[in-house]
Amino acid sequence: MADLASRITKPEGAEAETAPAQETTGTVEDAQTDGAGQILGGSGLQDVNYDVEVSLNEIQRDQQNPLGSAHTFQELGLPNEVLNGLMAMSFQKPSKVQEKALPLMLADPPMNMIAQSQSGTGKTAAFVTTILSRIDFTKPEQPQALVLAPSRELARQIQGVVQTIGQFCGNLVVEAAIPGNIARDSRVKASVVTGTPGTVMDLIRRRQFDVSQLKVLVIDEADNMLDLQGLGEQCARVKNMLPPTIQILLFSATFPDVVLRYATNFAPQANQIKLKVQELTVRGISQMFMDCPSEVEKYSILCSLYGLMNIGSSIIFVKTRESASEIQKRMEADGHKVTALHGAFEGSSRDALLDEFRQGRSKVLITTNVLARGIDVSSVSMVINYDVPMKGPGEREADPETYLHRIGRTGRFGRVGVSITFIYDKKSYEALQYIAAKYDIDLIRLVPDDWDNTEKKVQRVIKSSRAQAGFNPSART
């Protein structure tokens, strides 16, 4: 089968574009792991040699940032209960991002922060550590910190992280402000609240949520949450209901320029931490693409990959709810065990389906972008982009940010991961080419007419102790 680049007719006289199939040689780093595949030692995160850029606000520059970087959690002066919680999660030392971010977030007086870094670098642990260091545990039912997330799944996950890191903190109460979780005749009685912006706004308006003593507001996946075409208006309304002195922490793996400009107004005088663009792709993931002969044949190729999906757990991202349900029905009819999860399901059903996936009772999950952001299931070894992520009116342009968030569901905490994106026509080819160029990715090409070689390439990564961004399975015999 000729590769897609040669099947596409270029406009006459146009300069040929470089296909996203250039392969580079690399190495697989051997890392000592425990029985579950967790990297031993270090931060337990993707502690790679990326550069963290720090931009201080005027006040912090005048103070010359006396706290600087923290190479151990002990240097931060954290409460012993929080230190013990971090140790229980195998965070033996701060990650690169935490080294720079935590001293700034913990400084007094509190300062706002805009933090952008790739998945798996400890963003959630960083803001949870800050929250637990700010709240007064003698007021367990008084809301003092609020975390906003774009989905009920992520809000529940953050609730779990707060409870885990805070497991030694007496009187810690954490509540999830998500649809269906708090009765209309009850009040929010928790020191830390995680929730979605619409539900939180309703609770405040109905006077069920006392925000008078809130000290910290965290917005996770802030690029999506502050998008004025999406949740941005709700987040702005929630912020306007909170005390003006509240510390605002904005976190995301990506910050498009237009959102970043808005974020600097949303969190004024914020310190900023970010990674260089070319270092945003997750280092533990070997990124590949499947050169499909046609859109119709994508399904049969997906079924052929089923055996590889079960080596660990896998997530298949599709464009619509209808596609997710249809593919689930077809795969189950063909004898494959899969689960579909998307926004059409009731909240309790979504919770149950995700819990089954986390616990390994289901191994292959078909979903939409509802799970593209922030969801952490450590056993996920493969992500398949059945549809290339697109955006804009009529989905006319590639969506690099969503691609980055999707593939970030694998390769978590130093483990290996594989992402495979399906392309079949000029539009999908050029969209993936644009994403590869933006993030400087050397994608590995897979073809369905050489299945033995495809399986070897994928298995070699998944069965390695740790992959790197430049790892190229085809370069090894």
N, C-alpha and C positions, 0 to 999 in steps of 0.2 A: 504494500500500500504506500503510495506516495505521501509524504508528509503534508500537513495542511498548508504550510507556507508555499509549497510548490503548486497546490491546488487552487490557490487564490490568485485571481488575475489582478495585477497591479495596474493602476492608471498609466496609460502610455506616457513614457518620458519621466515617470516618477522614480525617484531614487529608491532602490530596494531597501526595505527595512530589515533590521536584524531580528531574526526569529527568537522567541523566548526559549530556545532549546540548546543554547550553548552550554556545554558541560565542562565543569572544572574539576580538577583532581583535589582530593582532600584527604583528611585522616579521620579516623575514629579515635577519640580520646577514651582510654580505659579509665574508669573511675571506680573506686571501691564503693560498693553499695551494700545495703542491708538486704534482708530476704525479700522485702517488698519492692526493691529497686530504688529506694531512696538514697540519694547521695549522702555519704557519711562525711561529717566534718563540714567546716565552712558555715554558710548561712542556710544551707538546705534549699537555696534558690538558684536561679541562673546567675551565678556569680562570675560572669565572664568579663573580659577586659574591654568593656565598652567605656566611652567617655561620657561623664555626666556634666552637663553645662549648668551652672548656677548663675541666675541673675537676681541680685539683691535689690530690695526697694531702697528708697533714699534713707529712711531711718536706719535700716540695717547696715547700709554702707557707711553711714556716719559712725556707727558703733563698731565697724570693722568685724562684724560677726564673731564675737568673742568665743562662741562655742565651737566654731569651725566644724571639722568632721569628727564623727564618733566611730572609732574602730572596734569598740566593744559596747554592748548594751549597758554595762556597769558605768561607763563614763557619762551616761545621760542622766544619772541620778533618778532612775525609775524606782517606783515603789517595789519592794521585794516581791509582793504578790504578782505584779506584772512581769517581773524578771522570771519568776518561777513558771508563769504561764508560757512565756516565750521559750524557755528551756524545754518545757513539756512538748512543745511543737517542733523541737529539734532546731530552733533558730539559735545556733551557738554564737553567731556574730552577725552584725548588720550586713545586709547586702550593699552593693555600691550605691544604689539609690537611697537606701535607708541611712547610710553614713552621712549623706549630704542633707537629706530632708528632715530627719528627726531632730537634730539640734535646732533647726529653724522653726519647726512646728512646735517644739516644746519651750521655746524662749518666752520670757516674760518681759514686757507685756506680750500677750498672744499676737501673732502676726498671721495674715492670710497667706495661702500658698496655692500656687498652680503647679501641679506636678504631672509630667508626661513621661511615661517610660513603658517599655514593652511588657507583655504578659509574663507572669512568673518571676518578677523582680521584687516582690514584697510590698506592693502598694497597699493592699488591704491591711496587712500586719502593721504597716507604718501608721495609717490613720487610726486603727484600732488602739495601738499603743498610746497614741496622743490622747484619744478619748479617755482611756482608762487612767491616764495620768492627770486628767483635768477634773473629773467628776468627784463629788463628795459622796462617799459611800454611806454616810450616816442618813442620807435622804434617798433610800432605795426606790421609792415610788414617785419621786419628783423628776420629771424629764429634764435632763441636763445636756444631752447630746442627741443630735438627729442626723441620720445617714439616709440620703435619698438615692434610689437606684431605679433604673428604667423598667425593671420587671419584678414580679413577685418572686421568681426563682432566685434572682440575685439578692433581693432583700432578705430572703430566708437564709441564703448562704452566708451573707455578712452577719446576720444574727448569730449563726452558729460559730463564726470566727470570734466574735466578741465574747461569746460564752466560753469558748475554748481557751483563749488567751486570758480571760478573766476568771478562770475556774477557781483560782485561789483567792479571789477578791470577795470578802464577805459582803453579803447584802447586795450583790450585783443582780439587778433585774433587767432583762432585755425583752422588748416587745416588738413584734412585727406589725407595722401599720399597713396591712395589705387588704385587698377586698375580701370581705367575709370573715375576717379574723377578730374584729372588735365590734361587739354588739352596740347598737345605737343608744342603749340605755346605760352604758358603762363608760368609765373614764380610762384614759391611758395611764397606767400605773407602772412606770418603769424609768430607771435612770438613763437608759440608752434605748432609743427608738430607731428602728430601721424600717423603711417603707417606700412606697411609690408616691410620686408627687400628688396625683389626683386624690388618693385616699387621705394623705396627710392634710391636704388643703381642706377637705370636707370635715375632718375631725377637728381641726382648729376652728373652722367656722361654726361648728355645732357646739363649741366650747367643751368638747370631750378631751382635748389635748391642751394642757396648760404649758405654754411656751415661754412664760415670763422669766424662767431661770435657765433657759438654754444657754450653754457656753460655746458649743461647737456645732457647726453645720458642715457636714461632708456631702459632697455630690460625687458619686462614683460614676464612671463612664460619662464624664462631663461633656465630652464633645457631642454626644447624642442628647444628653439631658438639657444642654443649653442651646440646642439648635432651635431657632425661632420658628421653624416650620414643623417642629415636633413638640417636645415637652418643655421648650424654653419658657413659654408664657406661664405655665403652671409653676415652674421652679421660681420664676421671678415673683409670682404672687405669694408663694410660700415664704420666700426671703423677706418680702415686705411685711409679713405678719410677725417676724421674729425680732428680738431685741437688736438695736443698731450696733451694739458692741460685740456681737457674736463673732467668733473666729470662723472664717470660711476656708475650707480646704477642698480644692477641686482636683480630681484625679482622673486620668484616662491614658490609654495606650497611644491615642492619637489626638491631635489638636489641629484641625485645619485652620488656616490663617483667619478666615472669617469668624470662626468660633472663638479663637484665641483673642481676637480684638474685643469681642463681647465679654469674654471671661475676665479680661482686665478691668472692665467696668463693673461686672458682677462682684468681683473680689478685689476692691481697690487696694492699692499699695501692697500688692501681693509679691512675695518672693516667688521666683520661678525656677523650676528644675526640669530639664529635658534631656533626652538623648538625641544624638545626631540622627538625621533621617535615615542614612544608610545603615544605621545600627538598630533600626526598629524591628526588623524581622527576627523572629524568635530563633535563637542559636541552636536549640535542640531539635529543630524540625528540618527534615529533608523535604524540600518542596518540589513536586513533580507535576506533570500534566499528562492527561490521557488524550491522544490524538484520535478522536472518534471519527469514523467514516461519515456519519450522519447523525442527526438528532434522534431518529428512530432507533438507531443502534446503541444509544447511550444506555438504555435499560438493560439490554443483554450483557453489556460490558460491566455494568454495575453488579449484576448477579454473578458474573464470573469472579468479581473481587470479593464475594461474600466470605470465602474461606479465609482470606487474609484479614478481613474485618474482625474475625473472632479470635485472632492471636491475643489481642487485648480487648478493648472496647472501641467502638467507632461511632462517629457522628456523620450523618449525611445531610448536608445543607441544600435545600431546594428553595425555589423562588416564592412559591405560594402554598397556602394551606391545602388547596385542592391537589396540588402536585404531591405533597407529603402523604395525604390520605390515599391517593391513587397508587402511588408507588408501594405503600405499605400493603394494600390489598393485593396487588400483582405479585409482590415478593412472597407474601404468605401463601397465595395460591400456588406458587412455584415451590413451596416447601421450605422457605427461609423464615426463620424466626426474627422478626423485627418489631420495633415499637415506633409509633408516630406521636409527636408532641408539638402542638402549636397553639396559637391564641384562641382558637375556636373551642378548646376544651375549657370546662369549668375549672376554677382555681384549685379546688380540692383534687380533681382528677389530674391536673398538671403536677401538683405536689407529689401525688402518689407515683405517677409515671417517672418523674425525675428521681425520686427516692429509689425506685426499683433499678434504675440505670446506675445510680451511685453505688448501690449495694451489689451490683453484678448480676442481678436476677434477669436483666435484659442486657444484651451485649451490643446491639446495633440500634441506634436511635436516629430516626428521620425527623428533621425539624426545619423550621424557618429561622429567620434572623432573631426570633425571640430568645434563642439560646446562644446567639453569636457573641454576646458580651459578658465577660466576667465569670461565667459559670466554670467552676473548677471541679473536674472529675479526674482524679490522678491516674486512673487506669486507661484513659483514652490514649490510644497509640496511633489512631488514624482519623483524619478528617477528610471527607470527600466533598468538594464543591461540585455537586451535580449540575448546578447552574453557576456561571461566573457572576459574582455580585455586581449589580448595575444600579445606577441612580439617575435622578433627573427626570424631567417630563418624558414619558414614553421609554424610560430606561435607556436613554441614548448614550450614556457615558459610563465608563468603568467606575467602580466604587472601591478604591484602594484601602480606605479605612476599614470597611466591612470585611474585606479579604483578610486584613491583618488580624482583626478581632476573631474571625472564624477560625483561622489556622491556629490561633493562640489557645484554642481549647485542647490542643495536644502539646506534647513536649513540655509538660508542666514540671516545675521543681527539679530540673536537671535530668528528667527522663527523656527517652527518645520519642520521636514522633514523625509521622509521615503525613503530608497533605498532598492530595491528588485533585487537580482541577480538570474537569471535562471541557474540551473545546471541540467544535464540530463545523463551524462556519467562519466567515470573515469577521463577523461582529464579535463573536466570542474570542477568536484568535487575537484580534487587535486590542480587545479589552484586557486580556491577560498580558499581552505584550506591554501595554501601558503600565500595568501594575508592576510588572517585573522591572521595567526601566525606572520607575519612581523609587523603588526600594532596592535597586541594584541586586536583583535576585538572579542567580544562575539556575534556571529551572531544568529539571531532568525529564526528558521526553520518554513516555511509555507508548507502546503501540499494541493493539489487541491481537495482531496476527503473529506475535512472538510471545505467547503467554508464559512459556517457561522462563524466558529472560525477565519478563515483567515481575513474575513472582520472586525470582531470585533477588532482584533489585530491592523490592519492598521488604522482603524477609530479612535481608542483610542489615537494613537499618533498624527494624523493629527489634531484632534479636541482639543488636549491639548494646553495650552498656550505656553509651551516650553518643549522640550524633552531634554534628556541628553544621552551621549554615552552609558551609562549603563542601560538606561531605557528598561524594558522588559515587553511588553504588556501582555504576557502570565502569568505574575506573579500576575495579578490583576483580580478580579472577576467583 
